[in-house]
């Protein structure tokens, strides 16, 4: 019997054993509250400070610019709402794209419908790439915030952040990026990228679920969305989840230190997977940018097949895949990302995403191609 193959790393990743080892002491002998003055509290505070320094060093930021959150979605929410309400007296216009994660899109929609903000969603091309010139044309005198994701979760396209950042900086507009998918694979130097806020989620790079972070450049206006104690420099109230924060910092450090070799291996596997699917599955089309994409990310639309049915067929054969974002799995509507890229609804329903990780091999890729071709063939025969 074939061993199971996990090809859904854009949804989540297994926690690295080295990360688990780093976390364990903070559940038991080092269990203190980081706000307590006694030795147990100070041990927890030391771990919190060290984790903040580790994260800051990777981002080329200051430790004081790192805010720990409960997940990447919370970081996105804090970035958008926090800046929008902090700068409301200056303006009420926000620019984003239609391919963002729902943590951005639904937050922007709520700001628009419930609080009177104006939101412009700048279109993307057929590869899912936003044109910086279109961002520039969308700017108004009352624009206060631009939010563009670093890399798309459904199709893997990497956006031209540095070019957009130059435009934002010239106009003195706050620039945020959702880097949740990019955290383990791309350069996170906030100064090279030129961004003011960056969201991260640990479970996308072999850290634990339930912890994230928001980088906030010093001087960026941000109104807290969760109030209470003075945790996180009064930017996010709530007792810090020290074990998970230690796990996040450890996971990001490992991912970034091994990034070059990991990416090279994943790109080679990705290309084999893409070529195999396009050759073996008649009519399959690659979605997203062919080159400017996450290293382990392969996504397709497959005619005469339904995404959920393909995923279930793969699962019966022991292979994990997805149709797109895990946050919208089972949704009746086709992908908002593919719709924004110009795919018709009937085509978008045939979406299949296969995302590789550290433990995948050429054997896994070969088997995935074989099984995918077989599953699609059976579904087409049934229809």
ROKOLMAR-512214 format. One line per 2 residues: number of its first residue (from 1); their letters; for each residue x, y, z of C-alpha. Coordinates in steps of 0.1 Angstrom, whole numbers. Layout:
# ROKOLMAR-512214
NUM) a) X/Y/Z | ...
END
This chain:
# ROKOLMAR-512214
1) xx) 0/0/0 | 13/34/-9
3) xx) 23/59/19 | 1/90/21
5) xx) 14/121/3 | 8/156/17
7) xx) 6/182/-11 | -14/210/7
9) xx) 14/230/23 | -3/263/14
11) xx) -31/253/38 | -8/243/66
13) xx) 25/226/74 | 35/200/99
15) xx) 53/215/129 | 91/209/127
17) xx) 104/186/155 | 130/212/163
19) xx) 102/237/168 | 83/213/191
21) xx) 115/208/212 | 119/246/216
23) xx) 83/250/227 | 80/222/252
25) xx) 97/238/282 | 73/267/281
27) xx) 43/244/287 | 59/229/319
29) xx) 88/243/340 | 89/277/322
31) xx) 51/282/322 | 50/317/338
33) xx) 31/348/327 | 54/372/309
35) xx) 38/401/328 | 46/386/362
37) xx) 75/400/383 | 87/368/399
39) xx) 113/344/384 | 87/323/365
41) xx) 73/354/349 | 108/368/341
43) xx) 118/335/324 | 88/337/302
45) xx) 95/374/295 | 131/365/285
47) xx) 118/340/260 | 93/365/247
49) xx) 120/391/242 | 144/367/226
51) xx) 117/356/202 | 110/392/193
53) xx) 147/398/187 | 149/368/164
55) xx) 119/379/144 | 132/414/141
57) xx) 166/403/130 | 150/383/101
59) xx) 129/412/91 | 158/437/95
61) xx) 135/456/119 | 136/467/155
63) xx) 122/443/182 | 98/470/193
65) xx) 83/469/158 | 71/433/162
67) xx) 35/427/175 | 26/391/183
69) xx) -10/381/174 | -32/350/175
71) xx) -28/343/138 | -21/358/104
73) xx) -58/368/99 | -57/388/132
75) xx) -26/405/120 | -43/415/88
77) xx) -74/427/107 | -52/448/130
79) xx) -32/463/101 | -63/474/82
81) xx) -86/485/110 | -57/499/131
83) xx) -44/522/104 | -79/530/90
85) xx) -92/543/123 | -60/559/133
87) xx) -59/580/101 | -96/586/97
89) xx) -92/623/103 | -67/625/74
91) xx) -87/604/48 | -109/574/43
93) xx) -97/558/11 | -80/524/10
95) xx) -65/506/-20 | -62/468/-22
97) xx) -67/441/-49 | -95/416/-55
99) xx) -72/385/-50 | -64/391/-14
101) xx) -71/366/14 | -105/370/29
103) xx) -89/384/61 | -82/415/40
105) xx) -112/415/17 | -139/411/43
107) xx) -122/435/67 | -120/461/38
109) xx) -157/453/30 | -167/459/66
111) xx) -148/492/68 | -166/502/36
113) xx) -201/492/44 | -203/498/82
115) xx) -179/527/87 | -180/548/56
117) xx) -145/541/42 | -140/541/4
119) xx) -122/510/-10 | -107/507/-45
121) xx) -98/471/-56 | -72/475/-83
123) xx) -76/447/-109 | -49/421/-117
125) xx) -39/405/-150 | -45/369/-161
127) xx) -15/357/-140 | -28/374/-109
129) xx) -2/402/-109 | -11/438/-100
131) xx) 4/466/-121 | 21/492/-99
133) xx) 11/519/-124 | -26/509/-118
135) xx) -20/513/-80 | -5/548/-87
137) xx) -35/558/-108 | -59/547/-80
139) xx) -44/570/-55 | -65/600/-44
141) xx) -59/629/-21 | -77/610/7
143) xx) -58/577/3 | -44/566/36
145) xx) -36/529/32 | -25/504/4
147) xx) -26/467/11 | -12/442/-14
149) xx) -3/406/-6 | 33/394/-11
151) xx) 23/361/-26 | -11/347/-34
153) xx) -23/316/-15 | -44/301/-44
155) xx) -22/306/-74 | 12/314/-59
157) xx) 19/346/-78 | 45/369/-62
159) xx) 35/406/-64 | 59/435/-72
161) xx) 60/449/-36 | 91/470/-39
163) xx) 78/489/-69 | 44/496/-52
165) xx) 62/506/-20 | 81/534/-39
167) xx) 48/548/-51 | 33/546/-16
169) xx) 63/562/0 | 64/591/-25
171) xx) 28/599/-16 | 33/593/21
173) xx) 7/565/22 | 10/536/46
175) xx) 17/503/28 | 8/469/43
177) xx) 14/434/29 | -1/401/38
179) xx) 31/379/38 | 15/348/54
181) xx) 22/326/23 | 56/342/17
183) xx) 71/339/52 | 90/307/48
185) xx) 101/312/12 | 108/348/3
187) xx) 131/376/15 | 113/394/44
189) xx) 137/424/47 | 111/452/53
191) xx) 136/479/42 | 143/463/8
193) xx) 106/458/3 | 98/493/16
195) xx) 67/482/35 | 53/497/67
197) xx) 33/467/80 | 37/430/73
199) xx) 15/401/85 | 28/366/92
201) xx) 13/333/103 | 35/306/119
203) xx) 17/275/107 | 26/282/71
205) xx) 63/277/77 | 63/246/100
207) xx) 54/265/132 | 23/260/154
209) xx) -12/271/145 | -27/299/166
211) xx) 1/324/165 | 10/352/141
213) xx) 28/385/140 | 24/420/126
215) xx) 55/441/118 | 46/478/124
217) xx) 73/503/113 | 81/528/140
219) xx) 59/559/136 | 31/541/117
221) xx) -3/552/132 | -21/522/146
223) xx) -52/521/168 | -54/489/189
225) xx) -83/467/180 | -81/445/211
227) xx) -80/465/244 | -72/455/279
229) xx) -37/453/294 | -6/469/281
231) xx) 7/438/264 | 26/442/231
233) xx) 33/479/239 | -5/485/242
235) xx) -10/475/206 | -26/441/213
237) xx) -40/432/247 | -40/397/261
239) xx) -15/374/279 | 12/364/253
241) xx) 12/328/242 | 48/323/251
243) xx) 52/286/239 | 37/294/205
245) xx) 56/326/201 | 88/307/208
247) xx) 77/282/182 | 70/308/157
249) xx) 104/325/161 | 122/292/159
251) xx) 102/281/128 | 109/313/110
253) xx) 146/312/119 | 149/276/105
255) xx) 129/284/74 | 149/315/65
257) xx) 183/300/73 | 175/270/50
259) xx) 155/290/25 | 180/290/-4
261) xx) 185/252/-4 | 149/244/3
263) xx) 136/267/-25 | 160/253/-51
265) xx) 148/218/-43 | 111/228/-43
267) xx) 114/247/-76 | 128/216/-92
269) xx) 100/194/-79 | 74/220/-88
271) xx) 85/221/-124 | 83/183/-126
273) xx) 48/184/-111 | 36/212/-135
275) xx) 50/195/-166 | 36/161/-155
277) xx) 1/175/-149 | 0/195/-181
279) xx) 12/164/-201 | -10/138/-185
281) xx) -42/157/-179 | -58/168/-212
283) xx) -67/204/-212 | -51/213/-179
285) xx) -40/249/-176 | -15/263/-152
287) xx) -28/293/-131 | -7/321/-117
289) xx) 25/335/-130 | 47/307/-146
291) xx) 79/320/-130 | 71/347/-104
293) xx) 55/322/-81 | 61/305/-47
295) xx) 87/277/-51 | 65/248/-41
297) xx) 33/260/-56 | 15/244/-85
299) xx) -21/253/-94 | -43/245/-123
301) xx) -78/247/-138 | -89/214/-153
303) xx) -119/213/-177 | -147/188/-173
305) xx) -138/182/-137 | -150/197/-104
307) xx) -123/208/-79 | -139/193/-48
309) xx) -144/160/-66 | -108/159/-76
311) xx) -97/166/-41 | -119/138/-27
313) xx) -106/114/-54 | -70/123/-45
315) xx) -77/118/-9 | -91/83/-15
317) xx) -58/75/-31 | -39/89/-1
319) xx) -29/123/-16 | -38/156/0
321) xx) -45/185/-24 | -70/214/-24
323) xx) -90/236/-47 | -76/268/-32
325) xx) -77/285/2 | -85/262/31
327) xx) -105/290/46 | -131/287/18
329) xx) -131/249/13 | -165/237/4
331) xx) -178/271/-8 | -204/269/-35
333) xx) -190/299/-53 | -159/295/-75
335) xx) -127/311/-64 | -127/349/-61
337) xx) -90/348/-71 | -96/330/-104
339) xx) -127/352/-111 | -105/383/-107
341) xx) -79/368/-130 | -106/365/-158
343) xx) -115/328/-155 | -152/320/-162
345) xx) -171/305/-133 | -174/271/-150
347) xx) -137/270/-157 | -128/281/-121
349) xx) -148/253/-106 | -121/229/-120
351) xx) -94/244/-98 | -68/221/-83
353) xx) -39/233/-61 | -9/210/-52
355) xx) 17/226/-29 | 49/209/-21
357) xx) 69/210/12 | 102/200/27
359) xx) 95/163/30 | 82/157/-6
361) xx) 102/138/-31 | 104/131/-68
363) xx) 86/98/-61 | 58/118/-45
365) xx) 55/140/-75 | 54/111/-100
367) xx) 27/94/-79 | 7/126/-77
369) xx) 7/131/-114 | -3/94/-120
371) xx) -31/96/-95 | -44/130/-106
373) xx) -46/118/-142 | -64/87/-131
375) xx) -89/106/-109 | -97/132/-137
377) xx) -101/104/-162 | -126/86/-140
379) xx) -145/118/-132 | -148/127/-169
381) xx) -160/92/-177 | -186/94/-150
383) x) -199/128/-162
END
